[in-house]
Amino acid sequence: MNNIIEAIDCLKDLRNTYSSLCFAISIALPALEKQIPVKVAHVIRFYDKEVEKWAHVGRCPRCWHPCAEGEYCPKCGQKLDWGEEE
């Protein structure tokens, strides 16, 4: 989230200088790329007795952090795709 705020601030303050533009792009591009969902690696499906329903765990394909089913990786912020495997 800090990267997005920094990119917005930098773009607002941009004074048509090459170095400011490069800095804004270097912050904004990785933040935007993380918004493209990527399939979760090594997904394991199990029955969670505590909540009495099926759940999934896997690894973030970007940073390899273990993730419970959710929209984003809690470590790196990558948007995750928990879709059915082919």
C-alpha positions, 0 to 999 in steps of 0.5 A, spaced: 500 500 500 505 504 501 508 503 494 501 505 491 501 512 495 508 513 494 507 512 486 501 517 487 504 522 490 510 522 485 505 522 479 502 528 483 509 532 484 511 530 477 515 536 474 516 533 467 523 530 469 526 524 467 528 522 474 522 523 477 518 519 471 523 513 472 522 513 479 514 513 479 514 508 474 519 504 478 514 504 484 507 504 480 509 498 475 511 492 480 504 495 484 500 494 478 503 487 476 501 485 483 494 486 481 494 481 476 491 474 479 496 468 479 495 461 480 497 459 487 502 453 487 501 447 491 494 447 493 492 443 498 484 442 500 482 439 506 476 439 511 476 444 516 472 441 522 472 447 526 468 451 521 465 445 518 467 446 511 472 445 505 478 450 505 485 451 501 492 452 503 497 453 498 504 458 496 504 464 493 507 464 486 511 470 487 514 470 494 513 462 496 509 464 503 504 459 505 497 462 504 490 460 507 485 462 502 484 469 500 484 474 495 491 477 496 498 474 499 499 477 506 506 477 505 507 480 498 500 483 496 500 479 490 493 478 488 492 470 488 487 466 483 484 460 487 481 457 481 480 450 480 486 446 477 486 443 470 
